[in-house]
Amino acid sequence: MEEITKFIVFKLKEQSFGVNIQQVISIERVQDITEVPRTSEFIKGVTELRGETTPIIDLKERLLIAETETTDDSRILVVSVQEMQVGLIVDAATEVKDIDQEMIQAAPKLVGGVKDTFIKGVAKIDSNLLILMDLDRIVDFEETNELREVVFEDEVE
């Protein structure tokens, strides 16, 4: 029996990535972000999303992919990571794809400069490779605590 999973497809530079739709709360336009001092460089700050103070991560910076400017196509993927709402800035959110588990291969050690720790697998769709992200590994334990502190500090003020 085929096992189909839905993935939100998004772009970072020219590469397509996918994330399990079950982890995505919403897709929002980029809005004003309040910077929080003394945080990791890839944490851009916080913003109010769906009534919740949400830390915002620049996913390209987190994955050490070259920076690009924010455009009209840029979006914030609001996702649930380790029981916390987090916003991920991406270049564009393009579509929802149904991917059969049989199409997913194990990730090579390095894909497009992205370490395999962030990757669940790679799916070949038509002639393109779609890198499937493991959002729970985007932030490690220390960074998760830092994100929680960022949200807590903002709510105290």
C-alpha positions as CSV (number, residue, x, y, z in Angstrom):
1,M,0.0,0.0,0.0
2,E,1.3,3.4,-0.9
3,E,2.0,5.9,1.8
4,I,1.5,9.5,0.6
5,T,2.7,12.4,2.6
6,K,1.9,16.1,1.8
7,F,4.8,18.5,1.8
8,I,4.9,22.3,1.5
9,V,7.5,23.2,-1.1
10,F,9.6,26.3,-0.5
11,K,12.7,27.9,-2.1
12,L,16.0,29.0,-0.6
13,K,18.0,30.6,-3.4
14,E,17.3,28.3,-6.4
15,Q,16.9,25.1,-4.5
16,S,13.6,23.6,-3.6
17,F,13.0,22.2,-0.1
18,G,10.0,20.4,1.4
19,V,8.6,20.2,4.9
20,N,5.9,17.9,6.2
21,I,2.6,19.9,6.0
22,Q,1.7,18.6,9.5
23,Q,4.4,20.8,11.0
24,V,3.2,23.9,9.1
25,I,0.7,26.1,11.0
26,S,0.4,28.8,8.3
27,I,2.3,30.7,5.6
28,E,2.5,34.5,6.1
29,R,3.9,37.5,4.3
30,V,7.0,38.9,5.8
31,Q,6.2,41.6,8.3
32,D,7.9,43.8,10.8
33,I,10.3,41.9,13.0
34,T,11.4,43.3,16.4
35,E,15.1,42.6,16.9
36,V,16.2,41.0,20.1
37,P,19.7,41.8,21.3
38,R,22.3,39.2,22.1
39,T,20.8,36.3,20.1
40,S,22.3,34.1,17.5
41,E,22.7,35.8,14.1
42,F,20.1,33.6,12.4
43,I,17.5,34.6,14.9
44,K,16.1,37.8,13.4
45,G,13.8,38.7,16.3
46,V,10.2,38.3,17.2
47,T,6.9,39.2,15.7
48,E,3.2,38.7,16.5
49,L,1.7,35.9,14.5
50,R,-1.7,34.5,15.1
51,G,-1.9,36.1,18.5
52,E,1.4,34.6,19.7
53,T,4.9,36.1,20.1
54,T,6.9,34.1,17.6
55,P,10.7,34.0,17.2
56,I,11.7,34.4,13.5
57,I,14.6,32.5,12.0
58,D,16.3,33.3,8.7
59,L,16.5,29.8,7.3
60,K,19.2,30.6,4.8
61,E,21.4,31.9,7.5
62,R,20.7,28.9,9.7
63,L,21.6,26.6,6.9
64,L,24.7,28.7,6.0
65,I,23.3,29.4,2.5
66,A,24.3,32.7,1.0
67,E,22.1,35.7,2.0
68,T,19.6,37.2,-0.4
69,E,17.3,40.1,-0.1
70,T,13.7,39.8,1.1
71,T,11.4,40.2,-1.9
72,D,7.6,40.2,-2.5
73,D,7.8,36.4,-2.9
74,S,9.5,36.0,0.5
75,R,7.3,34.3,3.1
76,I,7.4,33.2,6.8
77,L,6.5,29.6,7.3
78,V,5.0,29.4,10.7
79,V,5.9,26.0,12.0
80,S,5.7,23.9,15.1
81,V,9.2,22.9,16.3
82,Q,9.6,21.1,19.6
83,E,6.2,22.3,20.8
84,M,7.0,25.9,20.0
85,Q,5.7,28.2,17.2
86,V,8.6,29.4,15.1
87,G,8.7,31.5,11.9
88,L,11.1,30.6,9.2
89,I,11.9,33.2,6.5
90,V,12.1,31.5,3.1
91,D,12.5,33.0,-0.4
92,A,9.1,31.6,-1.6
93,A,6.5,29.0,-0.7
94,T,5.5,27.5,-4.0
95,E,3.1,24.6,-3.7
96,V,1.9,21.5,-1.8
97,K,3.2,18.2,-3.2
98,D,2.0,14.6,-2.5
99,I,5.1,12.5,-2.2
100,D,5.0,8.7,-2.0
101,Q,7.3,7.3,0.7
102,E,8.9,5.1,-2.0
103,M,10.1,8.2,-3.8
104,I,12.1,9.3,-0.8
105,Q,15.8,8.3,-0.6
106,A,18.2,8.7,2.3
107,A,20.0,12.0,2.3
108,P,23.7,12.1,1.2
109,K,26.1,13.6,3.8
110,L,26.0,17.0,2.1
111,V,23.4,18.4,-0.2
112,G,23.8,21.8,-1.7
113,G,26.0,22.9,1.3
114,V,23.4,21.8,3.8
115,K,24.5,19.2,6.4
116,D,22.6,16.0,6.4
117,T,21.5,16.5,10.1
118,F,18.8,18.9,8.8
119,I,17.6,16.6,6.1
120,K,15.1,13.7,6.3
121,G,15.6,12.6,2.8
122,V,15.6,13.6,-0.9
123,A,12.7,13.0,-3.3
124,K,13.2,13.0,-7.1
125,I,10.2,14.7,-8.6
126,D,10.2,15.0,-12.4
127,S,13.9,15.9,-13.1
128,N,14.3,17.9,-9.9
129,L,15.5,16.9,-6.4
130,L,13.4,18.1,-3.5
131,I,15.3,18.2,-0.2
132,L,13.0,17.2,2.7
133,M,13.8,19.1,5.9
134,D,13.8,17.7,9.4
135,L,12.5,20.8,11.3
136,D,13.1,19.3,14.7
137,R,16.8,19.4,13.9
138,I,16.8,23.0,12.6
139,V,17.4,24.1,16.2
140,D,19.4,22.2,18.7
141,F,18.7,22.0,22.4
142,E,20.6,25.2,23.3
143,E,19.1,27.1,20.5
144,T,15.6,25.9,21.5
145,N,16.2,27.3,25.0
146,E,17.5,30.6,23.4
147,L,14.3,30.8,21.3
148,R,12.2,30.3,24.4
149,E,14.1,33.0,26.2
150,V,13.6,35.4,23.3
151,V,9.8,34.8,23.5
152,F,9.8,35.1,27.3
153,E,11.8,38.3,27.3
154,D,9.5,39.9,24.8
155,E,6.4,39.0,26.8
156,V,7.9,40.4,30.1
157,E,8.5,43.8,28.6
